[in-house]
């Protein structure tokens, strides 16, 4: 059966592994809708939408970028909804790295490169900077930091051994692709501003019933079950 409607989703990089299972659940409700997905850093996706990229739904790693898009006239303010709470972990695939605390990893002589997402465009990178500052580790960490364009690239650096450790989204290390790889500890949530992940309809998507239905679906029991499997907290 040909798709009755097409919708295009711009999704933050931490959602790279969870978006497939989410779309499979959405297909049970609307099998007639074809869903296309573009993954990237939240800030970069906002820039693309402002420049006319044809997305109907924007799923961010925070609430600030969707609000910026609303203020720029690129999204519908009444549609903004928080769908998940992100969690930050410190992950390593390097044998022998002492993982007893964040400080032990950051100060370790074995750890010469620490991957984080670009704090300018990626909320998980911003949360990492905040956590390091609260622990008084910013100066120690600074010369070791290597920046991924987004959280998925930061995880890639760790996965390939190009970084000895990295601050990444819990959803990535719990994904089928990575969960058997390396070891991780959760960064205490008190160390960073809550990562409230929000979605919004773009001005283009606001005219599409299927786009609105997709955004509503993200707070449904079926979607929440998927988010929980990938380690997200529920708003």
Long-range contacts (C-beta under 8 A, 24 or more apart in sequence): 1-31, 1-32, 3-32, 3-33, 3-34, 4-32, 4-33, 4-210, 5-32, 5-33, 5-34, 5-208, 5-209, 5-210, 6-33, 6-34, 6-35, 6-36, 7-33, 7-34, 7-35, 7-36, 7-56, 7-57, 7-205, 7-208, 7-210, 7-211, 7-214, 8-36, 8-37, 8-38, 8-54, 8-55, 8-56, 8-57, 9-35, 9-36, 9-37, 9-38, 9-55, 9-56, 9-57, 9-58, 9-59, 9-214, 10-38, 10-40, 10-45, 10-48, 10-49, 10-53, 10-55, 10-57, 10-58, 10-59, 11-37, 11-38, 11-39, 11-40, 11-45, 11-59, 12-39, 12-40, 12-41, 12-42, 12-45, 12-59, 12-60, 12-61, 12-122, 12-123, 12-150, 12-151, 12-197, 13-39, 13-40, 13-41, 13-61, 13-117, 13-122, 13-150, 13-151, 13-152, 13-153, 14-61, 14-86, 14-124, 14-151, 14-152, 14-169, 14-171, 14-172, 14-197, 15-39, 15-59, 15-171, 16-152, 16-172, 16-175, 17-171, 17-172, 17-175, 17-176, 17-177, 17-230, 18-171, 18-175, 18-226, 18-227, 18-230, 18-232, 21-226, 21-229, 22-218, 22-223, 22-226, 25-217, 25-222, 25-223, 25-226, 26-214, 26-217, 26-223, 28-222, 29-213, 29-217, 29-222, 30-210, 30-213, 30-214, 33-210, 33-213, 33-214, 35-214, 39-150, 39-152, 40-150, 41-117, 41-118, 41-121, 41-122, 41-149, 41-150, 41-151, 42-121, 42-122, 42-123, 43-120, 43-121, 43-122, 44-121, 44-149, 44-150, 46-72, 46-74, 49-74, 49-75, 49-202, 50-74, 54-204, 55-202, 55-204, 55-205, 56-201, 56-202, 56-204, 56-205, 56-208, 56-211, 56-214, 57-199, 57-200, 57-201, 57-202, 57-205, 57-211, 57-214, 57-215, 58-199, 58-200, 58-202, 59-83, 59-197, 59-198, 59-199, 59-218, 60-123, 60-197, 60-198, 60-199, 60-200, 61-86, 61-122, 61-123, 61-124, 61-151, 61-195, 61-197, 62-123, 62-126, 62-195, 62-196, 62-197, 62-198, 63-196, 63-197, 63-198, 64-123, 65-123, 66-198, 66-199, 66-200, 69-200, 69-202, 70-200, 73-203, 74-202, 74-203, 75-200, 75-201, 75-202, 75-203, 75-206, 76-200, 76-201, 76-202, 76-203, 76-205, 76-206, 77-200, 79-199, 79-200, 79-201, 79-206, 79-212, 79-215, 80-198, 80-199, 80-200, 81-198, 81-199, 81-200, 81-215, 81-218, 81-219, 82-196, 82-197, 82-198, 82-235, 83-197, 83-198, 83-199, 83-218, 83-219, 83-223, 83-227, 83-235, 84-197, 84-218, 84-227, 84-232, 84-233, 84-234, 84-235, 85-194, 85-195, 85-196, 85-197, 85-232, 85-233, 85-234, 85-235, 86-123, 86-124, 86-127, 86-169, 86-170, 86-171, 86-195, 86-196, 86-197, 86-232, 86-233, 87-169, 87-170, 87-171, 87-186, 87-187, 87-189, 87-195, 87-231, 87-232, 87-233, 88-124, 88-127, 88-128, 88-131, 88-167, 88-168, 88-169, 88-170, 88-186, 88-187, 88-192, 88-195, 89-167, 89-168, 89-169, 89-170, 89-173, 89-184, 89-185, 89-186, 89-187, 90-165, 90-166, 90-167, 90-184, 90-185, 90-187, 91-155, 91-158, 91-165, 91-166, 91-167, 91-168, 91-173, 91-182, 91-183, 91-184, 92-158, 92-164, 92-165, 92-166, 92-182, 92-183, 92-184, 93-158, 93-159, 93-161, 93-181, 93-182, 94-161, 94-164, 94-165, 94-182, 97-164, 97-165, 99-183, 99-184, 99-185, 101-185, 102-131, 102-135, 102-137, 102-185, 102-187, 103-135, 103-137, 105-165, 106-132, 106-135, 106-137, 106-140, 106-141, 106-144, 107-137, 107-140, 110-164, 111-144, 111-164, 111-165, 112-144, 112-164, 113-144, 113-145, 113-146, 113-157, 113-162, 113-163, 113-164, 113-165, 114-141, 114-144, 114-145, 114-146, 114-163, 114-164, 114-165, 114-166, 114-167, 115-145, 115-146, 115-147, 115-148, 115-154, 115-155, 115-157, 115-158, 115-162, 115-163, 115-165, 115-166, 115-167, 115-168, 116-145, 116-146, 116-147, 116-148, 116-154, 116-166, 116-167, 117-147, 117-148, 117-149, 117-150, 117-151, 117-153, 117-154, 117-167, 117-168, 118-147, 118-148, 118-149, 118-150, 121-149, 121-150, 122-148, 122-149, 122-150, 122-151, 123-195, 124-151, 124-154, 124-167, 124-168, 124-169, 124-195, 125-151, 125-154, 125-167, 127-167, 127-187, 127-192, 127-193, 127-195, 128-167, 128-187, 128-192, 130-191, 130-192, 130-193, 131-167, 131-187, 131-191, 131-192, 134-191, 134-192, 135-191, 158-182, 170-230, 170-231, 170-232, 171-230, 171-231, 171-232, 174-229, 174-230, 174-231, 175-230, 196-235, 197-232
